[in-house]
């Protein structure tokens, strides 16, 4: 039987709007990784001004955005696996075959993204996790949630064990950790020069950092959390939470409980980390756990808030624009990287390390406006975003019709 990608009439609008919300939100943190040295993403004292308005911007972005929107995106990816395989099953197609083909091409796109543009790519991790989480797609929501939180906990255990064992770690290993947390002036200068220089010179950092992301960090942290969140996403989709099927009262409670608990945990973590002066011994491992867990509550609060807004205001420019951004999420994610690396890296404007945190946020706002305006125009004329079209054509091994008949 011939297969074809999901048509607009089959899409769940709430998932698209939530996905658009998440795609825009993740840029708040991703831009920090693309505009400053890598250590500054985890340790704000590693580089740049952290006083006055820049300190306020960091605190707000950490509490509001750090890991929150990526958590939503991971949850939605898990939900998407259920949606994708279920629709293929209805059509009488062996869903696993198409799923693995789709996942393989996502992996290829992610590898190209990581090694050619930006090591912080998340698509490779999604593809790797999708290889196995799909096998649990038929489990009950309760089972998916339990297993999901078990997986999320594994990475947390690693961090706690490492943090508590710091006094016993050999000095050479501690020095290596410190270099990653608070690099020496020579290392900072090297990273600045390479990213501000030629495209080929950037590879000296991008390639080893990408390898580290896809190996050590994936098995130590990213893979466990991503897999767990995908499983929770599958459960939330099965429970009808992500498709706006619950009552307004349900979503109001979800948003209030999630945001209050989450912000309190993350906010307390900010206080503790500043109290410890962001020391590597505390903040790298133990201090990071406040946001690790608090971000999940905040993400659930955001989901509740977005679903509540969808049920209250189904129409409007913002909802339509977010939906369009969500329908072209892969393209918008990659375009964000293309724009930012062109601004900060040497093959573009070479502003790496020269833009403070406030200016970064202003750039984020500019990209948001651009994508909120262009995405609806694009989707009115084309069925898919450019990278979605490529991904779907590769998945089904056939060029997909792109332009709309009325476009």
Buried (B, 14 or more C-beta within 10 A) or exposed (E): EEBEBBEEEEBBBBBBBBBBBBBBBBBBBBBBBBBBBBBBBBBBBBBBEBEEEBBEBBBBBBBBBBBBBBBBBBBBBBBBBBBBBBBBEEEEBEBBEBBEBBBBBBBBBBBBBBBBBBBBBBBBBBBBBBBEBBEBBEBEBEBBBBBBBEBBBBBBEBBBEBBEEBEEEEEEEBEEBBEBBBBEEEBBEBBBEBBBBEEEBBBBBBEEBBBBBBEEBBEBBBBBBBBBBBBBBBBBBBBEBBBBEBEEEBBBBBBEBBBEBBBEBBBEBBEBBBEBEBBBBBBBBBBBBBBBBBBBBBBBBBBBBBBBBBBEEEEEEBBBBBBBBBBBBBBBBBBBBEBBBEBBBBBBEBBBBBBBBBBBBEBBEEBBEBBBEBBBEBBEEBBBBBBBBBBBBBBBEEEBEBEEEEE
